[in-house]
Amino acid sequence: MTTRLSIALVAVAMVIPAFAQTTPKAPAKSKTQAIPRAADGHPDLQGIWTNVTLTPLERPAEWTGKPTLSEAEAKAFEKHDAETNTIDGNTDGKLLQNAGSAGTGAYNNLFFDRGSELARVDGQKRTSLIVDPPDGKVPRITAAGRARNTAALRNFNSVDNVKNRPLSERCLVGFGSTSGPPMLPVLYNNNYQIVQTPDAVVIMVEMIHDARIVRINGIHPPNNVRQWLGDSTGHWEGDTLVVDTTNFTPDTRFRGSSGNLHVVERFKRVDGSSILYRATMDDPSSFAEPWTVEFPFLATPGPIYEYACHEGNYALDDILGGARKMEAESNKKK
């Protein structure tokens, strides 16, 4: 029940355009194009982008040993996905079941912005966002990481205090690491706006209107300064913007990570309509080895839509108030 209410909170807090279901087309093959450049000569990353994709984070079992698919295989999968994921808000489907809200009528296809294609990199359709390890799987989680995941699940099921509720439900950060880093695609609101100056790059995230500020050639603050999205500094390596993020709050817990999570992102402007995004996560206390994701951000007309999620959302009162009412009714029966 709590899970369903939590998902419903996220759903009612957003505005999604009906036309957002189609993935912007990435070039089938790399084309020689002049890379747009800013006044300082660096590649211009500015614009509105989307990372929507049907490619899952981890490689499914049916694609074991296949990092890419042929065009025919990819089209067959995309066609099957379009035919089987029609959701009318009343019937169950695998996406609803995975979201924990099957049978609630909370979602229909209007809410989803997953795109319509697998991610294409170097002209080939990818079967997982994870490119290292080569098996396309998150590395083994350490005992400490599993303990953090268990604690997070315990809090997720707790209705004793608003501070125990998930960060996304409290509208502090987006669920599924949509704000990042790493900036991963989720079920909806996968748009980003980048504004760039010689001294800073700002990434406006559509989900929960998070804003990441990357200070060019900046210095991380002392270790005791912790932030929800970490502290991001950047520098240019040729035509690639390299972003280094540390100083996460321990409560962020990306897939069981600790406050010592270190993320290195690379933004490479490939052509006029795409950025190749690559991010490596390193946290020895959480993962047996570093791991890397890679996928494109594609230009999209936008705009960035308001995500009307805010602290003090009435649904939190409903969740905790409903729990108190259930407890009172239970006590009456004793």
C-alpha atoms as one frame of an Amber mdcrd trajectory, in Angstrom:
protein
   0.000   0.000   0.000   2.758   2.426   0.929   4.628   1.647  -2.276   1.526
   2.340  -4.340   0.934   5.654  -2.639   4.603   6.564  -3.113   4.437   5.913
  -6.844   1.159   7.803  -7.100   2.828  10.823  -5.504   5.447  10.871  -8.219
   2.849  10.441 -10.943   0.525  13.260  -9.909   3.398  15.678  -9.413   4.397
  15.896 -13.059   3.313  17.204 -16.424   4.183  15.059 -19.445   3.589  16.008
 -23.105   1.673  13.381 -25.060   4.173  13.441 -27.908   7.122  12.479 -25.685
   6.897   8.791 -26.517   9.055   8.889 -29.644  12.816   8.808 -29.269  14.590
  11.574 -31.212  16.425   9.961 -34.084  20.158   9.429 -33.645  22.250   9.145
 -36.814  22.446   5.511 -37.927  26.059   6.060 -38.835  28.602   8.615 -37.704
  28.563  11.616 -40.007  31.292  14.192 -40.459  29.773  17.371 -39.072  31.241
  20.530 -37.690  30.895  20.391 -33.921  29.193  23.549 -32.608  31.644  25.576
 -30.565  31.324  28.229 -27.898  33.094  31.570 -28.041  36.026  30.172 -26.048
  36.594  27.435 -28.639  35.323  24.512 -26.571  32.467  22.386 -27.915  29.104
  24.011 -27.251  27.023  21.656 -25.091  24.147  24.077 -24.715  20.614  23.135
 -25.593  17.844  20.804 -24.494  18.642  17.095 -24.489  16.980  13.800 -23.699
  18.444  10.434 -22.706  15.245   8.404 -23.254  15.948   4.853 -24.353  14.529
   1.349 -24.227  18.004   0.008 -23.453  18.061  -1.243 -19.845  20.810  -0.424
 -17.378  21.851  -4.087 -17.136  21.952  -6.563 -20.018  18.988  -8.993 -19.931
  19.653 -12.729 -19.864  18.319 -13.202 -23.397  21.115 -10.952 -24.691  23.946
 -12.540 -22.712  27.196 -12.140 -24.632  25.609  -9.682 -27.102  26.578  -6.072
 -26.359  24.888  -4.925 -29.591  22.058  -6.063 -31.841  21.716  -6.100 -35.609
  19.323  -3.603 -37.160  16.791  -6.367 -37.760  17.028  -7.630 -34.165  16.704
  -4.106 -32.776  13.662  -3.281 -34.915  11.961  -6.531 -33.919  12.519  -5.795
 -30.220  11.330  -2.177 -30.536   8.220  -3.278 -32.423   7.409  -5.916 -29.824
   7.888  -3.412 -27.008   5.497  -0.955 -28.655   2.887  -3.670 -29.092   3.098
  -5.118 -25.582   3.479  -2.047 -23.381   0.161  -0.403 -24.124  -1.201   0.582
 -20.709  -4.669   2.088 -20.270  -4.410   2.845 -16.556  -6.817   0.078 -15.615
  -5.085  -3.136 -16.624  -1.813  -4.486 -15.345   1.399  -4.537 -17.358   5.001
  -5.338 -16.616   5.944  -1.674 -16.191   3.196  -1.178 -13.624   4.202  -4.347
 -11.839   7.844  -3.252 -11.744   6.789   0.152 -10.403   4.829  -1.504  -7.618
   1.524   0.058  -8.644  -0.192  -2.737 -10.574  -3.952  -2.695 -10.170  -4.118
   0.918  -8.942  -4.975   2.564 -12.245  -2.285   5.152 -11.493  -0.540   5.075
 -14.856  -1.270   4.964 -18.543   1.066   5.432 -21.489   0.710   9.213 -21.311
   2.821   9.186 -18.152   5.712   7.275 -19.660   8.581   8.849 -21.590  10.816
   5.843 -22.305  11.327   6.570 -25.978  10.805   4.030 -28.727  14.319   2.825
 -29.558  17.355   1.158 -28.074  20.358   3.424 -27.496  22.575   3.786 -30.554
  26.317   4.361 -30.113  28.839   4.229 -32.979  26.032   3.210 -35.301  25.027
   0.133 -33.288  22.101  -0.537 -30.973  23.223  -1.329 -27.417  21.706  -4.030
 -25.188  22.756  -2.420 -21.891  23.775   1.008 -20.675  26.593  -0.631 -18.731
  29.631  -1.118 -20.969  32.135  -2.086 -18.274  32.184  -4.764 -16.914  31.769
  -6.310 -20.372  28.908  -8.547 -19.182  26.737  -5.443 -18.833  25.983  -6.040
 -15.159  26.483  -3.965 -12.006  29.499  -5.470 -10.215  29.055  -7.493  -7.067
  27.702  -5.410  -4.193  29.819  -5.575  -1.049  28.421  -6.572   2.330  28.438
  -2.908   3.382  26.575  -1.948   0.220  23.961  -4.641   0.811  23.499  -3.382
   4.351  22.853   0.132   3.033  20.329  -1.218   0.537  18.580  -3.134   3.323
  18.427   0.005   5.456  17.029   1.978   2.527  14.329  -0.639   1.968  13.502
  -0.581   5.658  13.056   3.194   5.499  11.024   2.880   2.303   8.543   0.724
   4.157   8.571   2.917   7.255   5.727   5.337   7.902   6.889   6.513  11.319
   8.465   9.788  10.240   8.521  11.936   7.117  12.328  11.883   7.199  12.269
   8.132   6.678  10.411   8.431   3.402  12.423   8.134   0.138  14.261  11.226
  -1.069  12.320  11.267  -4.347   9.005  11.104  -2.514  10.109  14.109  -0.466
  10.979  15.874  -3.740  14.640  16.275  -2.777  16.206  14.355  -5.686  14.784
  12.422  -8.618  14.264   8.678  -8.324  16.477   6.255 -10.235  19.423   8.687
 -10.352  17.789  10.804 -13.046  19.548  13.879 -11.617  22.749  11.969 -11.140
  25.463  11.636 -11.196  25.275   9.337 -13.053  22.338  10.816 -14.961  20.317
   7.727 -15.856  17.092   7.535 -17.884  13.960   6.641 -15.938  10.262   6.231
 -16.753   9.538   9.880 -17.522  10.812  13.494 -17.430  14.116  12.572 -19.085
  14.876  16.041 -20.433  17.860  18.215 -19.516  18.874  21.762 -20.381  22.559
  22.691 -20.443  23.778  26.269 -20.075  27.507  26.848 -20.530  29.982  29.630
 -19.764  33.796  29.542 -19.614  33.567  29.244 -15.809  30.634  26.907 -15.258
  28.246  24.451 -16.851  24.728  24.230 -15.420  22.571  21.166 -16.073  18.887
  21.772 -15.428  17.115  18.467 -14.814  13.437  18.268 -15.704  12.722  15.762
 -12.926  12.182  17.599  -9.629  13.776  20.691 -11.220  17.219  19.766  -9.865
  20.093  21.929 -11.081  23.661  20.655 -11.193  26.386  23.300 -11.233  29.753
  22.178 -12.600  32.529  24.608 -11.718  35.201  24.594 -14.418  38.671  24.097
 -12.898  37.078  24.258  -9.454  38.280  22.665  -6.224  36.147  20.331  -4.128
  35.196  21.627  -0.655  36.384  19.917   2.550  35.200  16.379   3.179  32.657
  17.488   5.775  30.671  19.461   3.172  28.111  17.027   1.734  25.402  17.580
  -0.893  22.518  15.536  -2.313  24.023  15.568  -5.817  27.624  15.738  -4.650
  30.063  18.484  -5.607  30.968  18.688  -9.297  34.073  20.243 -10.825  34.982
  20.092 -14.495  37.847  20.466 -16.930  38.323  20.030 -20.650  40.356  17.193
 -22.104  40.498  18.191 -25.745  36.880  18.309 -26.906  35.534  16.316 -23.953
  34.162  17.891 -20.786  35.265  15.764 -17.832  33.185  16.203 -14.671  34.483
  14.927 -11.320  31.934  14.545  -8.511  32.597  13.745  -4.846  31.216  14.869
  -1.449  27.889  13.031  -1.660  25.678  12.863   1.379  25.570   9.289   2.769
  21.781   9.410   2.372  22.002   9.528  -1.422  22.857   5.801  -1.547  23.061
   5.223  -5.306  22.457   1.467  -5.573  23.944   0.988  -2.117  26.786   3.489
  -2.488  28.363   5.278   0.461  29.192   8.936   0.891  32.589   8.108  -0.627
  31.120   7.487  -4.088  33.288   9.030  -6.800  31.759   9.621 -10.237  33.659
  10.734 -13.336  31.474  11.803 -16.271  32.509  12.579 -19.831  30.435  14.733
 -22.170  31.598  14.506 -25.781  29.749  16.501 -28.438  29.551  14.044 -31.326
  27.685  16.160 -33.877  24.951  18.762 -34.139  22.320  16.547 -32.555  23.998
  14.320 -29.967  26.320  14.163 -26.972  28.003  10.901 -26.007  27.677  10.556
 -22.241  29.940   8.238 -20.260  30.096   7.878 -16.469  32.275   5.717 -14.222
  31.265   4.945 -10.626  33.941   4.062  -8.072  33.174   3.191  -4.451  35.267
   0.277  -3.090  33.097   0.019   0.019  30.039  -0.619  -2.156  31.108  -2.219
  -5.451  33.682  -4.946  -6.094  35.092  -2.859  -8.957  34.425   0.422 -10.767
  31.745   0.281 -13.454  30.835   2.422 -16.447  27.733   3.383 -18.385  27.643
   4.937 -21.856  24.739   6.208 -23.966  23.735   9.229 -26.059  21.941  12.407
 -25.103  19.921  13.509 -28.134  18.804  17.018 -29.030  15.102  17.583 -28.471
  12.908  20.646 -29.108  11.837  20.830 -25.475  10.785  22.792 -23.560  11.748
  21.694 -20.077   8.386  21.125 -18.402   7.612  22.092 -14.844   7.766  19.203
 -12.441   5.491  20.463  -9.696   7.016  18.424  -6.912   7.914  20.221  -3.738
   8.605  19.654  -0.092   5.406  19.680   1.910   3.489  17.817  -0.776   0.079
  16.860   0.608   0.586  13.204  -0.344   3.092  12.890   2.498   0.358  13.910
   4.924  -1.890  11.324   3.321   0.714   8.544   3.601   1.537   9.180   7.257
  -2.039  10.087   8.164  -3.322   6.920   6.520  -0.811   4.869   8.503  -1.956
   6.450  11.772  -5.583   5.709  10.892  -4.761   2.060  10.159  -2.899   1.800
  13.461  -5.847   3.297  15.343  -8.283   0.866  13.712  -5.977  -2.029  14.533
  -5.785  -0.969  18.189  -9.605  -0.848  18.411  -9.790  -4.518  17.419  -7.449
  -5.599  20.210
